[in-house]
Amino acid sequence: MVRMVAAFGVAVWVARYLGPEQYGMLSYAVALVVLVMGITGPGLKDVVTRQLDAFPLRRAATIHAAFRLMLLLNAAMLLAALVLILLLRPDTPVLWLITGIIAIGNLFRAFEAYELWYHFRLKMSSTVLVQAASFFSFAFIKLWIIWWDGGLIWISVATGAELVGSAFGFWLLYQKDPPETQAPQTGGRFQLEKLIFRKSLPVMGGLLFMTLLFKADQLMLGRLSGDAEVGFYAIAAQFSEYWLYLAAALVLASYPNLLESRKQSEARFGRELSSLIVRLFYGALAITLVVSLTGEWLIGFFLGDAFAPSAEMLRIHIWAVVFIFMIEMLKKYYVIEHQLTAYIKISATAALLNIGLNFWLIPLYGGIGAAWATVAAYSAAGYGLLWLFPETRTVARLITNAVLFRST
């Protein structure tokens, strides 16, 4: 929570310093890099964790294989990001540069493979400290850059370097406490990498569409309305999307109990999941109501008149938080219930809906249109589309009953 508040504070300082247009360029670059490179690490993590549990005698080999695979995939995606920015924005060289800088930082996310050894043993406090140390170090560096008037390029360098700091922290943690007992590796060269990659493909496919759902709006705004409109929209979206950290923390804390209850009985799993849904839904609803009512004051207080157009966007976009919380829960549900195919279908449908609505609404209403498109697409992914597919109607009913406090 402290980190979330601090991250928000730094984002506000950076936005005020850069102004809508340059902040829009930074947000555009981050969105493109996340879209292209953001699927590899999260897509592998659940698969690697299951491998660590299933094969205790080859845990070190599994972690090293995950690192090599993530490094290779990230390198390929880095090149893809550079090609994509050249195609999308051929007339903006400064955007090429900041995209490349941030993409190089994301290359080092391969070291998050070593973080999984601590997550697997439920020793997340050590990795949280590493991330916090890197975040706060580079937060102070960003503030120093602002004081020094270093400009957009140096802000981009600090943004990418934060991931490098976390990467080496994870590596040092792993070296301090690696797996002990190991069996000799069997099979051909890179067999583990191939196995992890094959099992991760459905997850990465779903994440690709989910990332499109979260980031396509900013890329389309940049193409259809310009960088200043991206800046207005991005800061409004951050008021909403920073709450994702809270949702992720709540879901991650409940994940071991969900796994254990699923092993015991379907009824107990349903009760555990319902309890989590109630906490997520009503917590998100409270956040939404408060921010929706105070949106204009919040934008004016934190960002001043330069970002005044963000206020109306925020009042709309904040309603996506309810469904962002549900989506975070559903991602774990799909893994536990082995419904990754449904995850891909729902994510793809919602992403296509988001893109279609943005193409229609952005030329008419700019960032406000993008905000409405986002709420519609998130509500589809987090609830509406669950009724469309037979395999997800059970969780749709579970969400409905939990929210209405009806017994299942």
C-alpha positions in Angstrom: 0.0 0.0 0.0 2.8 2.4 0.9 4.5 1.6 -2.5 1.2 2.2 -4.3 0.7 5.6 -2.7 4.4 6.5 -3.4 4.1 5.4 -7.0 1.0 7.5 -7.5 2.8 10.5 -6.0 5.8 10.1 -8.2 3.6 9.7 -11.3 1.8 13.0 -10.4 5.2 14.8 -10.0 6.4 13.4 -13.3 3.1 14.4 -15.1 3.1 17.9 -13.7 6.8 18.3 -14.7 6.5 16.9 -18.3 3.0 18.4 -19.1 0.3 16.6 -21.1 2.1 16.2 -24.4 5.4 14.8 -23.1 3.7 12.7 -20.4 1.5 11.4 -23.2 4.6 10.3 -25.1 6.1 8.6 -22.0 2.8 6.8 -21.4 2.5 5.8 -25.1 6.0 4.2 -24.9 5.3 2.4 -21.7 2.0 1.1 -23.1 3.6 -0.2 -26.3 6.4 -2.0 -24.3 4.0 -3.5 -21.9 1.8 -4.7 -24.8 4.7 -6.3 -26.6 6.9 -7.5 -23.7 4.5 -7.8 -20.8 3.2 -11.2 -21.5 6.3 -13.4 -21.2 7.1 -13.2 -17.5 3.5 -13.4 -16.1 2.7 -16.0 -18.7 5.4 -18.4 -17.5 5.1 -17.8 -13.7 2.1 -20.1 -12.9 3.5 -22.9 -15.1 7.0 -22.6 -13.5 5.4 -22.7 -10.0 3.5 -25.9 -10.8 6.7 -27.4 -12.2 8.5 -26.6 -8.9 5.8 -28.3 -7.0 5.6 -31.3 -9.2 9.3 -32.0 -9.6 11.1 -31.2 -6.3 14.4 -32.8 -7.4 14.9 -30.5 -10.4 13.9 -27.1 -9.0 17.1 -25.4 -9.7 17.1 -26.7 -13.3 13.5 -25.5 -13.7 14.3 -22.0 -12.5 17.4 -21.6 -14.7 15.4 -22.9 -17.7 12.7 -20.4 -17.0 15.3 -17.6 -16.9 16.9 -18.6 -20.2 13.5 -18.9 -21.8 12.3 -15.5 -20.5 15.5 -13.8 -21.6 15.2 -15.2 -25.1 11.5 -14.3 -25.4 12.2 -10.8 -24.0 15.0 -10.2 -26.5 12.7 -11.2 -29.4 9.9 -9.0 -28.0 12.3 -6.0 -27.6 13.1 -6.2 -31.3 9.3 -6.4 -32.1 8.7 -3.3 -29.9 11.3 -1.3 -31.9 9.9 -2.4 -35.2 6.3 -1.6 -34.1 7.1 1.9 -32.8 8.9 2.7 -36.1 5.8 1.6 -38.0 3.2 3.3 -35.8 5.1 6.6 -35.2 7.6 7.0 -38.1 7.6 10.8 -37.6 8.5 10.9 -33.9 12.2 10.0 -33.3 12.2 10.9 -29.6 9.4 8.3 -29.2 11.7 5.7 -30.8 14.4 6.5 -28.3 12.3 6.4 -25.1 10.6 3.2 -26.3 14.0 1.6 -26.8 15.2 2.7 -23.4 12.1 1.4 -21.5 12.2 -1.9 -23.6 15.9 -2.5 -22.6 14.8 -2.2 -19.0 12.1 -4.7 -19.5 14.6 -7.2 -21.0 15.9 -7.6 -17.4 12.5 -8.9 -16.3 13.9 -12.3 -17.1 15.5 -12.3 -13.7 12.0 -12.5 -12.2 12.4 -16.2 -12.8 14.6 -16.2 -9.6 11.9 -14.4 -7.7 9.6 -17.4 -8.2 11.8 -19.5 -5.9 10.7 -17.3 -3.0 7.1 -17.0 -4.2 6.9 -20.8 -4.3 8.0 -21.1 -0.7 5.6 -18.2 0.3 8.6 -16.0 1.3 7.4 -13.0 -0.6 8.6 -10.6 2.0 12.2 -10.8 0.7 11.2 -10.1 -2.9 8.9 -7.3 -1.9 11.8 -5.7 -0.1 13.9 -6.0 -3.3 11.2 -4.4 -5.4 10.6 -1.7 -2.8 14.3 -0.8 -2.6 14.6 -0.5 -6.3 11.3 1.5 -6.6 12.1 4.0 -3.9 15.7 4.4 -5.1 14.6 5.3 -8.6 11.7 7.3 -7.3 14.2 9.6 -5.6 16.2 9.6 -8.8 13.2 10.7 -10.8 12.5 13.5 -8.3 16.1 14.6 -8.6 15.8 14.6 -12.4 12.8 16.8 -12.1 14.7 19.2 -9.8 17.7 19.1 -12.1 15.4 19.7 -15.1 16.8 16.6 -16.9 13.8 16.2 -19.3 11.9 13.3 -20.8 14.9 11.2 -21.8 16.3 10.9 -18.3 12.9 10.2 -16.9 12.7 7.3 -19.4 16.1 6.1 -18.3 15.1 6.0 -14.7 11.8 4.2 -15.6 13.7 1.4 -17.4 16.5 1.3 -14.8 14.1 0.5 -12.0 13.5 -3.0 -13.5 17.3 -3.5 -13.8 17.7 -2.8 -10.1 14.9 -5.3 -9.1 16.5 -7.9 -11.5 19.8 -8.0 -9.8 18.1 -8.0 -6.4 16.3 -11.2 -7.3 19.5 -12.7 -8.6 21.3 -12.0 -5.3 18.4 -13.4 -3.3 18.5 -16.6 -5.3 22.3 -17.0 -4.9 21.9 -16.6 -1.1 19.3 -19.4 -0.8 19.2 -21.7 -3.8 17.4 -25.1 -3.9 19.4 -27.8 -2.2 18.7 -31.3 -3.5 19.1 -31.8 -7.3 18.7 -34.7 -9.6 20.8 -35.0 -12.8 19.1 -33.5 -15.8 17.6 -36.0 -18.2 16.5 -35.6 -21.8 17.9 -33.5 -24.6 19.2 -30.0 -24.6 16.7 -27.3 -23.7 14.0 -29.9 -22.9 12.8 -28.0 -19.8 12.6 -24.7 -21.8 10.5 -26.4 -24.5 8.2 -28.0 -21.8 7.7 -24.7 -20.0 7.1 -22.8 -23.3 4.6 -25.3 -24.5 2.6 -25.3 -21.3 2.8 -21.5 -21.1 1.5 -20.8 -24.6 -2.2 -20.7 -23.6 -1.5 -18.4 -20.7 0.6 -16.1 -22.8 -2.1 -16.0 -25.5 -4.7 -15.0 -22.9 -2.3 -12.4 -21.5 -1.7 -10.9 -24.9 -5.4 -10.3 -25.3 -5.7 -9.1 -21.7 -2.9 -6.6 -22.3 -4.6 -5.4 -25.4 -7.6 -4.8 -23.2 -5.6 -2.7 -20.8 -3.3 -0.8 -23.2 -4.8 -0.6 -26.7 -6.7 2.6 -25.7 -3.5 4.6 -25.2 -1.9 3.4 -28.4 -5.1 4.2 -30.3 -5.4 7.6 -28.7 -1.8 8.4 -29.8 -2.7 7.5 -33.4 -6.1 9.1 -33.5 -6.0 12.1 -31.2 -2.4 13.0 -30.4 0.1 12.8 -27.5 -1.6 15.5 -25.4 -4.8 13.5 -25.3 -2.9 10.4 -24.3 -1.4 12.4 -21.5 -4.9 13.5 -20.2 -6.2 10.0 -20.5 -3.1 8.2 -19.1 -3.2 10.2 -15.8 -6.9 9.5 -15.4 -6.3 5.8 -16.1 -3.6 5.7 -13.5 -6.0 6.9 -10.8 -8.0 3.7 -11.7 -5.3 1.2 -12.5 -3.0 1.8 -9.5 -5.7 0.0 -7.5 -4.7 -3.1 -9.5 -1.8 -3.4 -7.0 -4.3 -3.8 -4.2 -6.4 -6.3 -6.1 -3.3 -8.3 -7.0 -2.1 -8.3 -3.4 -5.5 -9.5 -2.1 -5.8 -12.3 -4.7 -2.2 -13.4 -4.2 -2.7 -13.6 -0.5 -5.8 -15.8 -1.0 -4.2 -18.0 -3.8 -2.7 -20.7 -1.5 -6.0 -21.1 0.3 -7.8 -21.3 -3.0 -5.5 -24.0 -4.2 -5.7 -26.0 -0.9 -9.5 -25.7 -0.8 -9.8 -26.9 -4.4 -7.9 -30.1 -3.5 -10.2 -30.8 -0.6 -13.7 -30.2 -2.1 -15.5 -28.2 -4.7 -17.9 -26.9 -2.0 -15.1 -25.5 0.1 -13.5 -24.0 -2.9 -16.7 -22.2 -3.8 -16.9 -20.8 -0.3 -13.3 -19.5 -0.4 -13.8 -18.0 -3.8 -17.1 -16.4 -2.8 -15.5 -14.8 0.3 -12.7 -13.3 -2.0 -15.3 -12.0 -4.5 -17.2 -10.2 -1.8 -14.1 -8.5 -0.5 -12.9 -7.5 -4.0 -16.3 -6.3 -5.3 -17.4 -4.2 -2.3 -13.9 -2.8 -1.8 -13.7 -1.8 -5.4 -17.2 -0.3 -5.3 -16.3 1.8 -2.3 -13.2 3.1 -4.1 -15.2 3.8 -7.3 -17.9 5.8 -5.5 -15.4 8.0 -3.6 -13.2 8.7 -6.7 -16.1 9.3 -9.0 -17.6 11.9 -6.6 -14.3 13.7 -6.0 -12.6 13.2 -9.5 -12.6 16.9 -10.5 -11.2 18.0 -7.1 -8.5 15.3 -7.2 -7.3 16.2 -10.7 -7.3 19.9 -9.8 -5.5 19.4 -6.5 -2.8 17.0 -7.7 -2.3 18.2 -11.3 -3.6 21.7 -11.7 -5.4 23.3 -14.6 -3.1 21.8 -17.2 -4.7 18.4 -16.8 -8.3 19.7 -16.3 -9.6 17.5 -19.2 -8.6 14.5 -17.2 -11.3 15.0 -14.6 -14.3 13.9 -16.8 -12.2 10.9 -18.1 -11.5 9.9 -14.5 -15.1 10.0 -13.4 -15.9 7.5 -16.2 -12.8 5.4 -16.1 -12.9 4.7 -12.4 -15.9 2.5 -12.8 -13.6 0.0 -14.5 -12.0 -0.7 -11.1 -14.9 -3.0 -10.1 -14.2 -5.2 -13.1 -10.4 -4.9 -12.8 -10.7 -6.5 -9.4 -12.9 -9.3 -10.8 -10.5 -9.9 -13.7 -7.6 -10.3 -11.3 -9.6 -13.0 -9.4 -10.6 -14.7 -12.6 -7.0 -15.0 -13.8 -6.3 -17.3 -10.9 -9.6 -19.1 -11.2 -8.8 -20.0 -14.8 -5.5 -21.5 -13.8 -6.9 -23.5 -10.8 -9.8 -24.9 -12.9 -7.6 -25.5 -16.0 -9.8 -23.2 -18.1 -7.1 -21.4 -20.0 -9.0 -21.9 -23.3 -11.9 -20.0 -21.8 -9.5 -17.4 -20.6 -8.2 -16.9 -24.1 -11.7 -16.7 -25.7 -13.0 -14.2 -23.1 -9.8 -12.1 -23.3 -9.8 -12.1 -27.1 -13.5 -11.2 -27.3 -13.1 -8.3 -24.8 -10.0 -7.0 -26.5 -11.7 -7.0 -29.9 -14.7 -5.2 -28.3 -12.3 -2.6 -26.8 -10.5 -2.0 -30.1 -13.8 -1.7 -32.0 -15.3 0.7 -29.4 -12.1 2.8 -29.4 -12.1 3.1 -33.2 -15.7 4.3 -33.0 -15.6 6.5 -29.9 -12.1 8.1 -30.0 -12.7 10.1 -33.2 -15.9 11.4 -31.8 -15.0 12.0 -28.1 -11.3 11.6 -27.7 -10.2 10.4 -24.3 -13.7 10.4 -22.9 -14.7 8.0 -25.6 -11.7 5.8 -24.7 -12.8 5.8 -21.1 -16.3 4.6 -22.0 -14.8 1.9 -24.3 -12.6 0.7 -21.4 -15.5 0.4 -18.9 -17.5 -1.5 -21.4 -14.7 -3.9 -22.4 -13.6 -4.5 -18.7 -17.2 -5.2 -17.7 -17.4 -7.7 -20.5 -14.2 -9.5 -19.5 -14.9 -9.4 -15.7 -18.5 -10.5 -15.8 -20.7 -10.2 -19.0 -18.8 -12.6 -21.2 -18.7 -15.3 -18.5 -22.4 -16.0 -19.4 -21.5 -16.5 -23.1 -19.4 -19.7 -22.6 -20.8 -22.8 -20.9 -17.6 -23.6 -19.0 -17.6 -20.1 -17.3 -21.2 -19.9 -16.3 -20.5 -21.6 -13.0 -18.2 -18.8 -11.9 -20.6 -16.2 -13.4 -23.3 -17.6 -11.1 -20.8 -17.7 -8.2 -20.0 -14.0 -8.7 -23.7 -13.1 -8.9 -24.6 -15.0 -5.8 -21.6 -13.7 -3.8 -22.4 -10.1 -4.7 -26.1 -10.5 -3.8 -25.2 -12.5 -0.6 -27.2 -15.5 -1.9 -26.2 -19.0 -0.8 -24.9 -21.2 -3.5 
